[in-house]
């Protein structure tokens, strides 16, 4: 965890926080890395306050790390600056999250992976359940010839039944009870006559 500034620096921070009339900008707070955050009035709009951050002199610009709390304050999404206790609690939360993530990665690494070689994988109980299925697969082809052999016999029986349909025991054609005889009647040959209009009578 970053060290807390000394008493002399804290006294200087408290002096810079005072909003005196002649000051153009004043200190708002600092983080645990030594960065300071300031407010000043806009040159165009005096009612608007702008916010900036001044990084520590010994820190390179590529190594600057601003906490999410201070970033929210700089973007005017947070009204009050974060306190030191809040910043310390956030650092402890981040450290605890890293420890929990490392423990979770270690647990996952201890479990066997499907990408490991076969000699490193643990035997699974699924192999025992597959043996009955394999034995059944070998028994099924033995029943196929029986079913195929029975098919021609059944197919051969049907034509005989179809051929014998409609014959009695003497070989004569038996009349079906549903046979209604040939259709016919006096009205079947009737055709309509050609239309011949009657003469129209003249009105008197």
Secondary structure, 3 states (H helix, E strand, C coil): CCCCCCHHHHHHHHHHCCCCCCCCEEEEEECCCCCEEEEEECCCCCCCEEEEEECCCCCCHHHCCCCHHHHHHHCCCCCCCCCHHHHHHHHHHHHHHHHHHHHHHHHHHHCCCCCCCCCCCCCCCHHHHHHHHHHHHHHHHHHHHHHHHHHHHHHHHHHHHHHHCCECCCCCECCCCCCCCCCCCCCCCCCCCCCCCCCCCCCC
